[in-house]
Amino acid sequence: MFYIVESDEQLNYLCALGRNEAYVEIISGNDRYHSLLTGTVAAYVRPIGHREGYIIPVNHSEGLNVSKDRIQDILKCYDTLYTFNKKAFLYHFSHGNINDINLMYSMKEYESLQLPDPPHTIQWFYNRLSEKEDLNTIIPLPKLFEKCERNYRALEETIQEYKFMTEDPSWKFYNGLAMGVFYLSEQSGIRVTYEEFVNKFTPTNPRFSIASNVAYTNYNLYNPTSRPTSAFNAVNFAAIPKKEEYRKCFIPQGDKFIEFDFDGYHIRLIGEVVGYEFTPESVHTQLGRMYFSKNELTEEEYKQSKQTTFQIMYGGVPDKYRHIEFFDKVAVFINKLWKEFTETGIVRAPISNKPFFSNLRDMNPQKLFNYVIQSLETSRNVLILKEVLSYLRDKKSKVTLYTYDAILFDFYLEDGKETLENLKKILDQGGKYPVKYKHSNNLVLD
């Protein structure tokens, strides 16, 4: 039976198999390049339950190439698609109902799936020509097909075993909204001074993630709390060193970097969950007054207040702080959360409904609480980023980097002061989550 689909008759046959479910794998120009920096070579489609899969060439010398528009129409013939990495898929095609297999698995097992090693022939090409942007266009099409078949066989049972997660109350939030938000947040990249960036951050290969002096990251949701990591090509963008020589490697494409930073973000989120309301004033000042029983704090006392609060939040509430209403409420909440977890085998985070099942390893009351709060933080930030991205849609200024309690913007002055004011309103939600901002011509922010 044919497996390279390229004629109208073959394409119509593949569409006729539709109306149900299929596994899809997109073959890009080079597996090691950031998805934004490489094109589409082929698409592999395997109808679920069908005896074989098919590969549709888009840009390969061994095939009568099919337009991406035609492939898009073929994909629409299937009600439901499954793919290993939905965010990577979105760089090539769209579909109204596509499920991320890795996400299905990681939201239940709290770890990421790994695909099998590719065929030896493909490894041979990558060992010798890994820099070639369109490397997959010269790898024999049957070998690319073999790789996709191997991946499907490795994932076939996972799809069936974990597809129940697509019915979970959290699925639309993470597979739909969060995936889309972080896909869009990757688009602008961040401009770098090439030589300095490469020397300081030593990416595996600069070509994989840098084009026109713009470096790209990848937001990864496949972790226990769904709090995304931000790393690609051996560069961790979520943990850029504070030292000036590192931060000077980043410069705006526009006129300024502007970073909005939330004040005491975790503490305010916790306050909301446990029913304790902070004022817009710094939470560390508010709690410091309770620690030191005085109204005015010295600079050193403020630092101690901040340190004490984080020790309590992440290490547990000691009895000596239970007289403080906020911490008493936190302690009660942690105990209630743990009781629900041990008795029912599941608790859910606010906003997203992300489930934390009893198969979480090495769990204890404090760790569970921290997981739930990190998940809440991520969920709220997804909603914020959605609104921000929508607001900036017709403007030049862009989101360039997201790091948990801060959002970095590449700002163009022509967008005006009103844009800054409106961004602040979106972020602080009417003063409920106060933000402060810094600005600079590099990441050494003032």
Steps between C-alpha positions, in 0.01 A plus 500: 500500500621851426623710790631812320186699429535756221236453228146637517362145509720408795422824685127447451539145634677629811226755555234232460657310790422798721201608707662355813849502658853514367857532621695776324872569494650799321849461353676836509813599314723411795395339829758698698399846381243713677166440329478863388831477312431201278238405243268206434643196320214250535202395709441147628138398559397174670124450541449347845422130463601495132751238386756749369614861493569739214754771431416808293804685360493880506859584413700188419689403184360144507135597489248681282459769760155589633405853606457573868150627428403161359647323805309740724181388324595132550549557873152655520358166384577365849292604799784449749877506457777388736856624474804468722556875541206723415693826528751379240209392277353852512805639321390302192124436509183565699208282604196558717550191713860383535622335819856508632604143587791609718266728693244221544770284653678763710179629659441154644854368553677833575791433267570540131481230235803412289486388138712205380832561328463563125623244245878471464493660156343815641750506785781471241376814322462695826844400623654651186269778379309617807549869412319470167172687541311277255679176587184288494448587132800284406431208734324225299124532530457129593733558798295797616191281467672226700576747778135612516379140504738426784373802695138401447559145620666640812204734564205285392433349843560835672229663288247236599604485866507875563236639264266519803698812594343681204171483693654644817373846608855635466559384142357794308697740714840338446467331160310797357552832673842453662650329195379782275619773734853364530515429126426868435737613775792329324448682172692825547814351654752727668774694324858428604847634435606188316866453590455590867189282532669197345811544713310539826213256452672240277196363313547152358497649151403866444334414168238289677341795681639832371409680179570865414642545853168391657509202737195280556393301802256217554237491776460146628185402694588135556585517870323423829348843563466606131708803595686540169873479467651738245806351336628398161831407345667471844402855599273542804310823443316465831826523695709767330787582739472833683856596410518802274721335237227241436206735501667747262484230233130578451381815323153603377388480142292806577594800715499360854469191709224550757452237769188487713564320828226391743538597864493201737315303237492158667403651833208691348384192311514299821310774681226478240479122535485497881274805531745764623510840330820701473504871423682634190799583722797258483402169660846477656445832676157388620629169637819661631295722730355183651841333535666799667193657668579845361362726227821619336749240379868557437646381172655203678170412670325510162754253361453277804123518459527387140734214593282387791185497289652283230644260759154460649324469163728230366605330822179489702329724757668474845272525804667825605347673197148358535396815691525690170161465332642449151728214604231339713272494197783355290563223754130413510485493120806273472348252744167507319669449163702204630193341657313521170799359312546199730130422528391546137829448310472828313498877548462766233668836458283813470421652157634217280363206701837328455484165680759379747449126531618271779771348276712814556823372650650612834205722577441676832265780612740788435616368162142447386413855604798638305399302191146634516619861540750471213222361284271786605770753414542347155125491437453862592797602286353312204184711532709817530716412200191424295365848571839665444558322168153598383557862599836519320371333184486829303808655661875471436590429863516130583536255787860386474551289814282358777660399831235401758452824697618738227429573134759666278378717214688615193350848490470746212459862612259570214244284681484777757466542874138389484613151398717475811215616719261249345750216540533592867121487539486156341772371728400649834126436461398831654773495765422149619843377387726807509782517247806716464698544184861549399637609165835500322680457168611155618405254774692698761167650598465824698 
